[in-house]
Each structure stands twice: as C-alpha cells, then as structure tokens.
Amino acid sequence: MTTKNESDQATIGTKELAALLNIKPQSIYKRLCETKTYWGLTPTKLPNGRLLWPADAIERMKQAQSTKKPALVFADEPLPQTSFMGGFCGNATMGGDA
C-alpha cells in the first residue's frame, strides 16, 4: 500500500519494500539496525514505530549501484597467498590439533 508522508512524498512500508526486493522484512530491519540505513535508504519513522520508505526506493538503489566505480585490479600484481582459513580467521585450523 502506497501512502503519503508529511512531505507529500509517496512512501511504502517495510513489508512492501521487502516484497519488491524479494527478501524478508527482517533483513531490512537488521541492516537498518546495524548501519542506520538500508543500502543508502533512510526511512521516516512514525510515532507508532512504523517505518515508511520512499516509493522509488528500488530506482534509488539501482541508481546508487550504477554510479559506484568498479574496484581496480592490476593483472601484473600477484594475489596474496593465504591458507583457506588463515586469511579470514587468524590462526584457526579446521579440525584436529595444529
């Protein structure tokens, strides 16, 4: 259901945004709790706690993604050599004693 907020902008609820993104609403709530935004989108919070998102949220997210520059990769530089777990978990080993 699309509604209008105080600034007269069309908005949608979290459940509708999740349905458009084909994800669970909890994924949106988690990201919002951790980073205070959902991939650059900030909702309007109503006094009853309900969150309203811009109705054009999908377009905004696509536009933001398309303006990001790709990471630079230099073919002549070798990639760092790391073990399977060593690069991500410090000195952790998989099973058994080290």
JOVEN-V942908 format. One record per run of one state. SS is the DSSP state (h for helix, s for strand, l for the rest). FROM is the first residue (numbers start at 1). TO is the last residue. If there is no record, write none. Layout:
# JOVEN-V942908
{{SS:FROM:TO} {SS:FROM:TO}}
This chain:
# JOVEN-V942908
{{l:1:2} {s:3:4} {l:5:9} {s:10:13} {h:14:21} {l:22:24} {h:25:35} {l:36:37} {s:38:38} {l:39:40} {s:41:41} {l:42:43} {s:44:45} {l:46:50} {s:51:54} {l:55:56} {h:57:67} {l:68:85} {h:86:89} {l:90:98}}
